[in-house]
């Protein structure tokens, strides 16, 4: 039997002393100048987001949820309007639509867990005011197909890129396709902050100005309210720490991609491994496997010290808040949501940790809880040395 290990799904504590020093230095600069809201680091963060996303404008906001809500608000989407989106996402996507007074229209997903672009056109009505695809798990949707149908019908696209910072589709980064695109940098994300943070990017000058107003209670010149809105500004402290993490993001993403490659090699043919679009560069916000006995696998792994998560166990129409309110023909999502399980794939995974997780999954699937030849001989290459 493989020797037991403890493998957390994600450890958010800062153990790297050099990174800790960089973060504290950045915080110290903000404490010294005292511009805690919309300070210079905030402006620098917006410029950095523009560059990474290849957009003319970025607007820092308080969270990914704020980004989605304000993007829809900026397009004046409201009561009587419909927004086409995916049933498989975090509930913030649907909440943003509903809180603006609009109705979500759920289109089924493909086996790669992303919106099935081939089903969008049939869902369009005269009330459709936006298409909101989610780049789920860190892999971009089929943006050519989505943009083609959107442009043909004159409907704006809003990308939910909360899980996909720096992912690419045909060489273009997530967030560079839609009229607006939304990002989250909460601590669970690959590009993470130390609390809630988000951003909206666009090439539209007028939308940028409206977003800048909407994030500050809908005011112009910080005083006169033109559009009733929320206070959704990004703190300067968060922006300063995000800039530090941005300096290290490329290495973190490549480490996750190496972990994913090792899992692919070790788990292929044992469980369903992520379906990858060859036109996409996946950044692996999560590494999601599929298994018929998903719940039993989750319990088995926990007993072996491996923490896992289901992202996400409830499809959007079946949350308590929305049950029975929206029609949805989503058989693929209904099948997949019973099978998906996210296993640890963070950038701090060691080679031994990767092999241990794979061994445990193999033991479960083959029914061998006892001694067997370990797959450690199939040396994972991407993990850090223990």
SULFENTA-V331713 format. One record per residue. RES is the residue in three letters. PSI is psi in whole degrees, 0 to 359 (NA if undefined). OMEGA is omega as a letter, one per 30 degrees, with the letter a starting at -180 (none if undefined). NEAR is the number of other C-alpha atoms within 12 Angstrom. Layout:
# SULFENTA-V331713
res->RES psi->PSI omega->OMEGA near->NEAR
res->RES psi->PSI omega->OMEGA near->NEAR
This chain:
# SULFENTA-V331713
res->UNK psi->138 omega->l near->19
res->UNK psi->134 omega->l near->26
res->UNK psi->136 omega->a near->20
res->UNK psi->144 omega->l near->19
res->UNK psi->164 omega->l near->24
res->UNK psi->117 omega->a near->25
res->UNK psi->100 omega->l near->31
res->UNK psi->151 omega->l near->27
res->UNK psi->319 omega->l near->30
res->UNK psi->133 omega->l near->26
res->UNK psi->113 omega->a near->19
res->UNK psi->357 omega->l near->20
res->UNK psi->152 omega->a near->14
res->UNK psi->105 omega->a near->19
res->UNK psi->341 omega->l near->11
res->UNK psi->110 omega->a near->12
res->UNK psi->327 omega->l near->11
res->UNK psi->318 omega->l near->14
res->UNK psi->318 omega->l near->21
res->UNK psi->318 omega->a near->17
res->UNK psi->319 omega->l near->16
res->UNK psi->317 omega->a near->23
res->UNK psi->316 omega->a near->29
res->UNK psi->325 omega->l near->20
res->UNK psi->318 omega->l near->19
res->UNK psi->318 omega->l near->26
res->UNK psi->320 omega->l near->28
res->UNK psi->323 omega->l near->19
res->UNK psi->319 omega->l near->22
res->UNK psi->319 omega->l near->26
res->UNK psi->329 omega->a near->18
res->UNK psi->317 omega->a near->13
res->UNK psi->337 omega->l near->16
res->UNK psi->10 omega->l near->17
res->UNK psi->81 omega->a near->22
res->UNK psi->342 omega->l near->23
res->UNK psi->126 omega->l near->27
res->UNK psi->39 omega->l near->30
res->UNK psi->186 omega->a near->26
res->UNK psi->324 omega->l near->25
res->UNK psi->328 omega->l near->32
res->UNK psi->313 omega->l near->34
res->UNK psi->322 omega->l near->29
res->UNK psi->322 omega->l near->25
res->UNK psi->316 omega->l near->39
res->UNK psi->317 omega->l near->37
res->UNK psi->322 omega->l near->24
res->UNK psi->320 omega->l near->29
res->UNK psi->320 omega->l near->39
res->UNK psi->316 omega->a near->28
res->UNK psi->314 omega->a near->21
res->UNK psi->326 omega->a near->28
res->UNK psi->356 omega->a near->36
res->UNK psi->45 omega->l near->26
res->UNK psi->159 omega->a near->30
res->UNK psi->331 omega->a near->26
res->UNK psi->144 omega->l near->35
res->UNK psi->140 omega->l near->41
res->UNK psi->112 omega->l near->50
res->UNK psi->138 omega->a near->51
res->UNK psi->174 omega->a near->46
res->UNK psi->341 omega->a near->40
res->UNK psi->170 omega->l near->37
res->UNK psi->326 omega->l near->44
res->UNK psi->317 omega->l near->37
res->UNK psi->318 omega->a near->45
res->UNK psi->313 omega->a near->48
res->UNK psi->313 omega->a near->46
res->UNK psi->314 omega->a near->45
res->UNK psi->327 omega->l near->52
res->UNK psi->315 omega->l near->51
res->UNK psi->320 omega->l near->47
res->UNK psi->321 omega->a near->37
res->UNK psi->329 omega->l near->37
res->UNK psi->6 omega->l near->32
res->UNK psi->37 omega->l near->27
res->UNK psi->131 omega->a near->32
res->UNK psi->206 omega->a near->27
res->UNK psi->136 omega->a near->20
res->UNK psi->346 omega->a near->19
res->UNK psi->157 omega->l near->28
res->UNK psi->146 omega->l near->32
res->UNK psi->120 omega->l near->42
res->UNK psi->131 omega->a near->42
res->UNK psi->187 omega->a near->49
res->UNK psi->148 omega->l near->44
res->UNK psi->349 omega->a near->45
res->UNK psi->96 omega->a near->46
res->UNK psi->177 omega->l near->38
res->UNK psi->148 omega->a near->32
res->UNK psi->343 omega->l near->32
res->UNK psi->328 omega->l near->29
res->UNK psi->310 omega->l near->47
res->UNK psi->318 omega->l near->40
res->UNK psi->318 omega->a near->30
res->UNK psi->320 omega->l near->32
res->UNK psi->310 omega->a near->42
res->UNK psi->320 omega->a near->30
res->UNK psi->338 omega->l near->25
res->UNK psi->0 omega->l near->31
res->UNK psi->1 omega->a near->21
res->UNK psi->176 omega->a near->29
res->UNK psi->125 omega->l near->34
res->UNK psi->139 omega->l near->42
res->UNK psi->115 omega->a near->40
res->UNK psi->125 omega->l near->42
res->UNK psi->141 omega->a near->40
res->UNK psi->167 omega->a near->38
res->UNK psi->170 omega->l near->36
res->UNK psi->181 omega->l near->30
res->UNK psi->342 omega->l near->29
res->UNK psi->6 omega->l near->35
res->UNK psi->1 omega->l near->46
res->UNK psi->160 omega->l near->40
res->UNK psi->134 omega->l near->39
res->UNK psi->102 omega->a near->35
res->UNK psi->333 omega->a near->34
res->UNK psi->348 omega->a near->24
res->UNK psi->356 omega->a near->25
res->UNK psi->314 omega->a near->35
res->UNK psi->321 omega->a near->25
res->UNK psi->341 omega->a near->19
res->UNK psi->353 omega->a near->31
res->UNK psi->134 omega->l near->29
res->UNK psi->179 omega->l near->21
res->UNK psi->346 omega->l near->16
res->UNK psi->355 omega->a near->22
res->UNK psi->122 omega->a near->32
res->UNK psi->352 omega->l near->34
res->UNK psi->156 omega->l near->44
res->UNK psi->127 omega->a near->50
res->UNK psi->84 omega->l near->49
res->UNK psi->150 omega->l near->53
res->UNK psi->124 omega->l near->49
res->UNK psi->88 omega->a near->50
res->UNK psi->139 omega->l near->44
res->UNK psi->2 omega->a near->43
res->UNK psi->13 omega->l near->44
res->UNK psi->132 omega->a near->44
res->UNK psi->149 omega->l near->48
res->UNK psi->172 omega->l near->48
res->UNK psi->84 omega->a near->35
res->UNK psi->331 omega->l near->39
res->UNK psi->312 omega->a near->21
res->UNK psi->320 omega->l near->22
res->UNK psi->315 omega->a near->36
res->UNK psi->326 omega->a near->30
res->UNK psi->312 omega->a near->22
res->UNK psi->326 omega->l near->25
res->UNK psi->316 omega->a near->32
res->UNK psi->323 omega->l near->20
res->UNK psi->329 omega->a near->14
res->UNK psi->2 omega->l near->23
res->UNK psi->37 omega->a near->19
res->UNK psi->129 omega->l near->31
res->UNK psi->149 omega->l near->33
res->UNK psi->133 omega->l near->40
res->UNK psi->115 omega->l near->47
res->UNK psi->130 omega->l near->49
res->UNK psi->97 omega->a near->53
res->UNK psi->26 omega->a near->51
res->UNK psi->326 omega->a near->48
res->UNK psi->6 omega->a near->44
res->UNK psi->31 omega->l near->41
res->UNK psi->128 omega->l near->48
res->UNK psi->4 omega->l near->40
res->UNK psi->158 omega->a near->39
res->UNK psi->154 omega->l near->32
res->UNK psi->115 omega->a near->30
res->UNK psi->40 omega->l near->21
res->UNK psi->352 omega->l near->19
res->UNK psi->141 omega->a near->23
res->UNK psi->149 omega->l near->36
res->UNK psi->137 omega->a near->46
res->UNK psi->353 omega->a near->48
res->UNK psi->5 omega->a near->41
res->UNK psi->312 omega->a near->40
res->UNK psi->169 omega->l near->39
res->UNK psi->327 omega->l near->36
res->UNK psi->154 omega->l near->45
res->UNK psi->144 omega->a near->52
res->UNK psi->139 omega->a near->51
res->UNK psi->149 omega->l near->52
res->UNK psi->140 omega->l near->44
res->UNK psi->39 omega->l near->42
res->UNK psi->169 omega->a near->32
res->UNK psi->341 omega->a near->28
res->UNK psi->344 omega->a near->27
res->UNK psi->163 omega->l near->39
res->UNK psi->313 omega->l near->42
res->UNK psi->95 omega->a near->44
res->UNK psi->149 omega->l near->36
res->UNK psi->196 omega->a near->37
res->UNK psi->55 omega->a near->31
res->UNK psi->196 omega->a near->23
res->UNK psi->142 omega->l near->33
res->UNK psi->154 omega->l near->40
res->UNK psi->179 omega->l near->49
res->UNK psi->153 omega->l near->56
res->UNK psi->135 omega->l near->58
res->UNK psi->151 omega->a near->48
res->UNK psi->164 omega->l near->42
res->UNK psi->357 omega->a near->24
res->UNK psi->117 omega->a near->22
res->UNK psi->317 omega->a near->19
res->UNK psi->320 omega->l near->17
res->UNK psi->323 omega->l near->28
res->UNK psi->315 omega->a near->31
res->UNK psi->321 omega->l near->25
res->UNK psi->318 omega->l near->33
res->UNK psi->318 omega->l near->45
res->UNK psi->327 omega->l near->41
res->UNK psi->315 omega->a near->34
res->UNK psi->328 omega->l near->40
res->UNK psi->348 omega->a near->42
res->UNK psi->56 omega->l near->33
res->UNK psi->22 omega->l near->26
res->UNK psi->23 omega->a near->27
res->UNK psi->157 omega->l near->23
res->UNK psi->132 omega->a near->20
res->UNK psi->29 omega->l near->15
res->UNK psi->10 omega->a near->16
res->UNK psi->303 omega->a near->12
res->UNK psi->116 omega->a near->14
res->UNK psi->122 omega->l near->19
res->UNK psi->327 omega->a near->18
res->UNK psi->113 omega->l near->23
res->UNK psi->128 omega->a near->21
res->UNK psi->184 omega->a near->29
res->UNK psi->170 omega->l near->26
res->UNK psi->101 omega->a near->27
res->UNK psi->40 omega->a near->35
res->UNK psi->157 omega->l near->39
res->UNK psi->128 omega->l near->44
res->UNK psi->144 omega->l near->36
res->UNK psi->324 omega->l near->36
res->UNK psi->316 omega->l near->39
res->UNK psi->316 omega->a near->42
res->UNK psi->319 omega->a near->49
res->UNK psi->318 omega->l near->39
res->UNK psi->326 omega->l near->40
res->UNK psi->322 omega->l near->43
res->UNK psi->324 omega->l near->34
res->UNK psi->311 omega->a near->30
res->UNK psi->329 omega->l near->32
res->UNK psi->330 omega->l near->30
res->UNK psi->340 omega->a near->21
res->UNK psi->1 omega->a near->22
res->UNK psi->324 omega->a near->25
res->UNK psi->317 omega->l near->20
res->UNK psi->322 omega->l near->20
res->UNK psi->317 omega->a near->31
res->UNK psi->317 omega->l near->35
res->UNK psi->326 omega->l near->27
res->UNK psi->318 omega->l near->29
res->UNK psi->322 omega->l near->35
res->UNK psi->325 omega->l near->33
res->UNK psi->319 omega->l near->31
res->UNK psi->316 omega->a near->41
res->UNK psi->319 omega->l near->43
res->UNK psi->319 omega->l near->29
res->UNK psi->318 omega->l near->35
res->UNK psi->317 omega->l near->45
res->UNK psi->314 omega->a near->30
res->UNK psi->321 omega->a near->26
res->UNK psi->331 omega->a near->32
res->UNK psi->350 omega->l near->36
res->UNK psi->128 omega->a near->20
res->UNK psi->354 omega->l near->19
res->UNK psi->309 omega->l near->24
res->UNK psi->171 omega->l near->33
res->UNK psi->123 omega->l near->31
res->UNK psi->165 omega->a near->32
res->UNK psi->134 omega->l near->38
res->UNK psi->120 omega->a near->27
res->UNK psi->138 omega->l near->30
res->UNK psi->121 omega->a near->24
res->UNK psi->344 omega->l near->16
res->UNK psi->359 omega->a near->19
res->UNK psi->149 omega->l near->28
res->UNK psi->110 omega->a near->29
res->UNK psi->135 omega->l near->40
res->UNK psi->359 omega->l near->45
res->UNK psi->58 omega->l near->44
res->UNK psi->322 omega->l near->46
res->UNK psi->152 omega->l near->40
res->UNK psi->109 omega->a near->44
res->UNK psi->119 omega->l near->39
res->UNK psi->165 omega->l near->42
res->UNK psi->135 omega->a near->35
res->UNK psi->136 omega->a near->30
res->UNK psi->324 omega->a near->21
res->UNK psi->50 omega->a near->22
res->UNK psi->312 omega->a near->31
res->UNK psi->321 omega->l near->23
res->UNK psi->322 omega->l near->20
res->UNK psi->316 omega->l near->36
res->UNK psi->315 omega->l near->33
res->UNK psi->319 omega->l near->21
res->UNK psi->313 omega->a near->26
res->UNK psi->320 omega->l near->36
res->UNK psi->319 omega->l near->26
res->UNK psi->334 omega->l near->21
res->UNK psi->3 omega->l near->28
res->UNK psi->10 omega->a near->24
res->UNK psi->117 omega->l near->32
res->UNK psi->133 omega->l near->28
res->UNK psi->170 omega->l near->36
res->UNK psi->153 omega->l near->28
res->UNK psi->115 omega->a near->33
res->UNK psi->93 omega->g near->30
res->UNK psi->146 omega->a near->30
res->UNK psi->337 omega->a near->27
res->UNK psi->123 omega->l near->24
res->UNK psi->153 omega->a near->39
res->UNK psi->315 omega->a near->38
res->UNK psi->350 omega->a near->34
res->UNK psi->6 omega->l near->25
res->UNK psi->151 omega->a near->22
res->UNK psi->322 omega->a near->12
res->UNK psi->337 omega->a near->16
res->UNK psi->359 omega->a near->21
res->UNK psi->126 omega->l near->14
res->UNK psi->0 omega->a near->12
res->UNK psi->332 omega->a near->17
res->UNK psi->132 omega->l near->24
res->UNK psi->145 omega->l near->19
res->UNK psi->123 omega->l near->28
res->UNK psi->90 omega->a near->21
res->UNK psi->60 omega->a near->29
res->UNK psi->325 omega->a near->20
res->UNK psi->313 omega->l near->25
res->UNK psi->320 omega->a near->34
res->UNK psi->327 omega->l near->27
res->UNK psi->313 omega->a near->23
res->UNK psi->325 omega->a near->35
res->UNK psi->341 omega->l near->36
res->UNK psi->351 omega->a near->27
res->UNK psi->342 omega->a near->31
res->UNK psi->142 omega->l near->38
res->UNK psi->130 omega->l near->38
res->UNK psi->126 omega->l near->39
res->UNK psi->159 omega->a near->45
res->UNK psi->129 omega->l near->41
res->UNK psi->27 omega->a near->49
res->UNK psi->166 omega->a near->40
res->UNK psi->347 omega->l near->37
res->UNK psi->6 omega->l near->34
res->UNK psi->135 omega->l near->36
res->UNK psi->165 omega->l near->30
res->UNK psi->319 omega->l near->34
res->UNK psi->322 omega->l near->32
res->UNK psi->317 omega->l near->40
res->UNK psi->313 omega->a near->47
res->UNK psi->322 omega->a near->43
res->UNK psi->314 omega->l near->39
res->UNK psi->314 omega->l near->47
res->UNK psi->319 omega->l near->42
res->UNK psi->316 omega->a near->41
res->UNK psi->317 omega->l near->45
res->UNK psi->317 omega->l near->45
res->UNK psi->319 omega->l near->34
res->UNK psi->318 omega->l near->29
res->UNK psi->311 omega->a near->31
res->UNK psi->322 omega->a near->26
res->UNK psi->354 omega->l near->16
res->UNK psi->19 omega->a near->17
res->UNK psi->89 omega->l near->18
res->UNK psi->350 omega->a near->22
res->UNK psi->211 omega->a near->16
res->UNK psi->142 omega->l near->13
res->UNK psi->166 omega->l near->17
res->UNK psi->125 omega->a near->15
res->UNK psi->149 omega->l near->25
res->UNK psi->7 omega->l near->27
res->UNK psi->336 omega->l near->26
res->UNK psi->338 omega->l near->14
res->UNK psi->55 omega->a near->21
res->UNK psi->107 omega->l near->25
res->UNK psi->137 omega->a near->31
res->UNK psi->333 omega->a near->28
res->UNK psi->333 omega->a near->32
res->UNK psi->159 omega->l near->31
res->UNK psi->152 omega->l near->24
res->UNK psi->143 omega->a near->15
res->UNK psi->NA omega->none near->13
